[in-house]
């Protein structure tokens, strides 16, 4: 982390620290239904408070589009954050101006305060310098611990870093260290596992990965598109048949870069996509006209597990099949379990991210056995695409 300042670079005792967290969590009937992001933010907040700082948390929530929308208030989230922290959390009914200033002034050293939804002001998403200055007036130090929002150049994710001394929080630090170790300075051989429905949404991702990894293992509808581009008839399987040229271009890029593309040889085939549907294992080339390949087959799973044993690093984005329902979750679960076991033995660094990926690994019961699992979604994908993230770039020394 020599490129970035962290909490280790500042004495925060007696200071007011503005922390950009990601409190954009699911809320149903006024209650937070998934506290994962809050739980992951808690260590940074607790460390700052224990070192004697006033801790002021900022975040967006939903899409109020610059209007004050009562249903999009962060008040219920601040209550849930108090549970995650195990300590009281005050709440300010505004994020700038007299109300916010009074709430900060009333806060004791070691105390926590959540400011109201930043996106109640249109200036937040416009990265308005005046708005960033008003936020900055509330504190002495800016800490960004919201990697999940770092792909957006907003006042609270980019602008504030030019107003106050800035540092990465512990969650941001862990994310940056994991991604750097996985893609920027990896121990080789490196495998990328990429699945999901479409290649059209991941062309930049695939184009970047083939330049950086030794093996690219494809699954799901994405693999079907590549197989179709190579002339394999997959019946009714999900495939973007109009993306053949793009798939062949990626294959050519991979060959030029010395990256091996791994495609399934066999698949779990069914006539319909439903829970417990009758299925059979077939070579992908033998998919019947009325059949759909809905998961990687056992031979392909065994081959992937064998290749993983030869790797030192794996980066994972997307499931290998229609993991949402059985029996089409088996391939993803088996390969993920192998990656987890190798990780636990110390033989493999495993970094994963993306919404479906997190859900698939959680369903497989291995989410806590990977080296790092990112919940950052779009920011994780943009990093894997090789893009510069404004919220990260702003933190560089």
C-alpha positions in Angstrom: 0.0 0.0 0.0 3.0 2.3 -0.4 1.1 4.1 -3.2 -1.7 5.1 -0.8 -1.9 6.6 2.6 -3.7 4.5 5.2 -4.9 5.0 8.8 -1.3 4.1 9.8 -0.1 7.5 8.4 -2.2 9.8 10.7 -2.6 10.5 14.3 -6.4 10.9 14.6 -6.7 11.6 18.4 -8.8 14.6 18.9 -9.6 14.9 15.1 -12.9 14.8 13.3 -12.6 12.1 10.6 -15.0 12.0 7.7 -15.4 8.4 6.5 -17.0 7.7 3.2 -18.6 4.3 3.7 -21.1 2.4 1.6 -24.3 2.3 3.6 -26.3 1.6 0.4 -27.7 -1.7 1.9 -31.1 -3.4 1.3 -33.9 -2.1 3.5 -37.3 -3.7 3.7 -40.1 -2.3 5.8 -37.7 0.1 7.5 -35.2 -2.6 8.5 -31.8 -3.5 7.0 -32.1 -7.0 5.6 -28.4 -7.6 4.9 -25.7 -6.0 7.1 -22.7 -7.4 5.2 -21.5 -3.9 4.1 -22.0 -2.5 7.6 -20.1 -5.3 9.2 -17.2 -4.8 6.8 -17.1 -1.1 7.5 -17.2 -1.5 11.3 -13.4 -2.3 11.8 -12.3 1.0 10.3 -14.9 3.0 12.3 -14.0 1.2 15.5 -10.3 1.7 15.1 -10.7 5.4 14.5 -13.0 5.8 17.5 -10.7 3.8 19.7 -7.8 6.1 18.7 -9.8 9.1 20.0 -11.4 10.4 16.8 -14.8 11.8 16.3 -16.1 9.5 13.5 -18.5 11.0 11.0 -19.9 8.6 8.4 -21.1 9.7 4.9 -22.8 7.7 2.3 -25.4 7.7 -0.5 -28.5 5.6 -0.4 -30.6 4.6 -3.4 -31.3 7.2 -6.1 -33.2 10.3 -4.8 -31.9 12.3 -7.7 -31.1 15.5 -5.8 -34.4 15.5 -3.9 -35.1 14.9 -0.2 -37.0 11.6 -0.3 -38.1 10.5 3.2 -38.1 6.8 2.3 -34.5 7.1 1.2 -33.2 8.5 4.5 -30.2 6.8 6.1 -31.8 6.9 9.6 -32.8 3.2 9.6 -29.3 2.3 8.3 -27.6 4.3 11.1 -29.7 2.3 13.6 -28.4 -1.0 12.0 -24.8 0.3 12.0 -25.1 0.8 15.7 -25.9 -2.9 16.0 -22.9 -3.8 13.8 -20.6 -1.6 15.9 -22.1 -2.5 19.3 -22.1 1.2 20.2 -24.5 4.1 19.9 -24.6 6.0 16.6 -26.0 9.6 16.4 -27.8 10.8 13.3 -27.8 14.2 11.6 -30.8 15.1 9.5 -28.5 16.8 6.9 -25.1 16.2 5.5 -23.9 19.8 5.2 -24.8 23.2 6.8 -25.9 24.1 10.3 -27.7 20.9 11.1 -24.6 18.8 10.2 -22.2 21.2 11.9 -24.2 21.2 15.2 -24.3 17.3 15.2 -20.5 17.2 14.6 -19.9 19.8 17.4 -22.1 17.7 19.8 -20.1 14.5 19.1 -17.6 13.4 21.7 -14.2 11.9 20.9 -14.7 8.2 20.2 -18.3 8.8 19.1 -20.1 8.0 15.9 -22.3 10.1 13.7 -24.1 9.2 10.4 -24.9 12.1 8.1 -28.1 12.1 6.0 -28.1 10.8 2.4 -25.5 12.7 0.3 -27.6 12.2 -2.8 -30.3 14.4 -1.4 -28.1 17.0 -3.1 -27.6 16.9 -6.9 -24.2 18.4 -6.3 -22.9 15.1 -4.9 -23.1 13.2 -8.1 -21.9 16.2 -10.1 -18.7 16.3 -8.0 -19.4 19.9 -7.3 -16.3 21.6 -5.7 -18.5 23.8 -3.6 -20.4 20.8 -2.2 -17.1 19.0 -1.5 -15.9 22.1 0.4 -19.0 22.1 2.5 -18.5 18.5 3.4 -14.8 19.1 4.1 -15.7 21.9 6.5 -17.1 19.3 8.8 -13.8 17.5 9.5 -10.0 17.4 9.7 -9.3 14.2 7.7 -11.0 12.2 4.9 -11.0 8.4 4.9 -12.5 6.6 1.9 -13.6 3.1 2.9 -16.1 2.6 0.0 -14.3 0.8 -2.8 -17.7 -0.1 -4.1 -18.3 3.5 -4.9 -14.8 4.3 -6.1 -15.6 4.0 -9.8 -17.8 7.1 -9.5 -16.2 10.6 -9.5 -18.6 12.1 -6.9 -17.9 14.8 -4.3 -17.7 12.3 -1.5 -15.6 9.8 -3.4 -13.2 12.0 -5.4 -13.7 15.7 -4.6 -13.1 15.5 -0.9 -9.7 14.0 -1.4 -8.6 17.4 -2.8 -10.1 19.3 0.2 -8.7 17.3 3.2 -5.8 15.1 3.9 -6.9 11.7 2.6 -6.4 8.0 3.4 -7.7 4.6 2.5 -9.7 2.9 5.3 -9.1 -0.7 6.2 -11.7 -2.2 3.9 -10.4 -0.1 1.0 -6.9 -1.1 1.9 -7.8 -4.8 2.0 -9.5 -4.5 -1.4 -6.6 -2.7 -3.1 -4.1 -5.1 -1.6 -6.1 -8.2 -2.7 -6.6 -6.9 -6.3 -3.0 -5.8 -6.6 -1.8 -9.2 -5.5 -4.3 -10.9 -7.9 -3.8 -8.9 -11.1 -1.2 -6.2 -10.9 1.7 -8.2 -9.3 0.5 -11.8 -9.1 2.3 -15.0 -8.3 2.0 -17.1 -11.4 0.5 -19.2 -12.9 -2.7 -17.1 -12.8 -6.1 -18.4 -13.8 -9.2 -16.2 -14.3 -12.5 -17.9 -14.0 -15.2 -15.9 -15.7 -18.8 -17.0 -16.1 -22.3 -15.5 -16.4 -24.8 -15.2 -19.1 -23.3 -12.8 -21.7 -20.0 -11.8 -23.1 -21.5 -8.6 -24.5 -21.4 -7.1 -20.9 -17.8 -8.3 -20.3 -15.9 -7.7 -23.5 -13.6 -5.1 -21.9 -13.1 -7.5 -18.9 -12.1 -10.4 -21.2 -9.9 -8.2 -23.4 -8.0 -7.0 -20.3 -7.7 -10.4 -18.6 -6.2 -12.3 -21.6 -3.3 -9.8 -21.4 -2.7 -10.5 -17.7 -3.5 -14.1 -16.9 -2.1 -17.5 -18.0 -5.4 -19.3 -18.2 -8.9 -18.0 -18.8 -11.6 -20.5 -17.8 -15.0 -19.7 -19.2 -18.4 -21.0 -18.0 -22.1 -20.4 -18.3 -23.8 -18.7 -21.3 -20.5 -17.0 -21.9 -18.7 -20.3 -22.6 -21.6 -21.3 -24.9 -21.1 -18.1 -27.0 -17.4 -19.0 -27.4 -18.2 -22.7 -28.3 -20.8 -21.5 -30.8 -18.2 -19.1 -32.3 -16.0 -22.2 -32.8 -18.8 -24.0 -34.7 -20.2 -26.1 -31.9 -24.1 -26.5 -32.1 -25.5 -26.2 -28.6 -29.2 -26.7 -29.3 -31.4 -24.3 -27.4 -28.6 -23.3 -25.0 -28.2 -19.6 -24.1 -25.6 -18.1 -26.4 -25.1 -14.7 -28.0 -24.9 -16.0 -31.6 -24.3 -12.5 -32.9 -21.2 -12.1 -30.9 -19.1 -14.7 -32.8 -16.7 -12.2 -34.2 -16.1 -10.6 -30.8 -15.5 -14.1 -29.3 -13.0 -15.0 -32.1 -11.2 -11.7 -31.6 -10.7 -12.4 -27.9 -9.5 -15.9 -28.8 -6.9 -14.3 -31.1 -5.9 -11.8 -28.5 -5.4 -14.6 -26.0 -3.3 -16.6 -28.4 -1.1 -13.6 -29.1 -0.6 -13.0 -25.3 0.1 -16.6 -24.5 -3.1 -17.0 -22.5 -4.9 -20.4 -22.7 -8.7 -20.3 -23.0 -10.3 -23.2 -21.2 -13.8 -24.2 -22.4 -16.1 -27.0 -21.2 -15.9 -30.3 -23.0 -19.1 -31.7 -21.5 -22.2 -30.2 -20.0 -25.3 -30.9 -17.9 -28.1 -30.8 -20.5 -31.9 -30.5 -19.9 -34.9 -29.7 -22.0 -36.2 -27.1 -19.5 -34.8 -24.8 -16.9 -36.5 -25.6 -13.7 -35.8 -27.0 -10.2 -35.0 -30.7 -10.3 -35.5 -30.9 -14.1 -34.4 -34.2 -15.7 -30.9 -33.8 -16.9 -28.1 -35.8 -18.6 -24.4 -35.3 -19.1 -23.3 -35.1 -22.7 -20.2 -33.8 -24.6 -21.1 -30.3 -25.6 -20.8 -31.2 -29.2 -23.6 -33.8 -28.7 -26.1 -31.3 -27.3 -29.5 -32.3 -28.8 -31.5 -29.8 -30.8 -34.1 -29.4 -28.0 -31.6 -29.4 -25.2 -29.9 -26.7 -23.2 -26.4 -26.8 -21.5 -27.1 -25.4 -18.1 -24.0 -26.4 -16.2 -20.4 -27.6 -16.8 -20.2 -31.4 -16.8 -18.1 -33.6 -14.5 -15.2 -34.1 -16.9 -14.9 -30.3 -17.3 -15.1 -29.9 -13.5 -12.3 -32.5 -13.0 -10.1 -30.8 -15.6 -10.6 -27.4 -14.1 -9.8 -28.7 -10.6 -6.6 -30.2 -12.0 -5.6 -27.0 -13.6 -6.3 -25.1 -10.4 -3.8 -27.3 -8.6 -1.1 -26.0 -11.0 -2.0 -22.3 -10.2 -0.8 -19.9 -7.6 -3.5 -17.2 -8.1 -7.2 -17.3 -9.2 -9.4 -14.4 -9.9 -13.1 -15.3 -10.2 -16.1 -13.4 -11.6 -19.4 -15.2 -12.5 -20.9 -18.7 -12.0 -20.1 -21.6 -14.3 -23.8 -22.6 -14.8 -27.3 -21.7 -13.8 -26.4 -21.9 -10.2 -29.7 -20.5 -8.9 -31.4 -23.9 -9.0 -30.4 -27.5 -8.5 -28.9 -29.6 -10.1 -27.3 -26.8 -12.2 -25.3 -25.4 -9.3 -23.1 -28.4 -8.9 -20.3 -27.4 -11.3 -19.8 -24.0 -9.7 -19.9 -25.4 -6.2 -17.4 -28.2 -7.0 -14.8 -25.9 -8.6 -15.3 -23.2 -5.9 -14.8 -25.8 -3.2 -11.5 -26.9 -4.8 -10.3 -23.3 -5.0 -11.3 -22.8 -1.3 -9.5 -26.0 -0.2 -6.3 -24.9 -2.1 -6.6 -21.5 -0.5 -6.9 -22.9 3.0 -3.9 -25.1 2.4 -1.8 -22.0 1.5 -1.3 -23.1 -2.1 -3.5 -20.5 -3.8 -4.5 -16.9 -3.6 -8.2 -16.6 -4.5 -9.9 -13.3 -5.1 -13.6 -13.2 -6.2 -16.2 -10.5 -6.8 -19.4 -9.5 -8.6 -23.0 -9.9 -7.4 -23.7 -13.3 -8.9 -20.3 -14.5 -7.9 -20.8 -13.6 -4.2 -24.2 -15.3 -4.3 -22.8 -18.4 -5.9 -19.9 -18.7 -3.5 -22.2 -18.2 -0.6 -24.5 -20.9 -1.8 -21.5 -23.2 -2.2 -20.6 -22.4 1.4 -17.1 -21.2 0.6 -17.3 -17.5 0.8 -15.2 -17.3 4.0 -12.6 -19.7 2.6 -11.4 -17.6 -0.3 -8.5 -15.1 0.3 -10.8 -12.2 -0.5 -14.3 -11.8 -1.7 -15.3 -8.3 -2.9 -18.8 -7.0 -2.5 -18.0 -4.0 -4.6 -19.9 -5.0 -7.8 -19.3 -2.4 -10.5 -16.0 -1.1 -9.0 -14.6 -4.6 -8.9 -15.5 -5.2 -12.6 -14.0 -1.9 -13.7 -10.8 -2.7 -11.9 -10.7 -6.1 -13.6 -11.3 -4.2 -16.9 -8.1 -2.3 -16.3 -9.9 1.1 -15.8 -8.7 3.9 -13.5 -11.1 4.3 -10.6 -11.5 8.0 -9.7 -12.0 7.3 -6.0 -8.8 5.2 -5.9 -6.7 7.5 -8.0 -7.6 10.5 -5.7 -6.1 8.7 -2.7 -2.6 8.2 -4.3 0.2 10.0 -2.5 
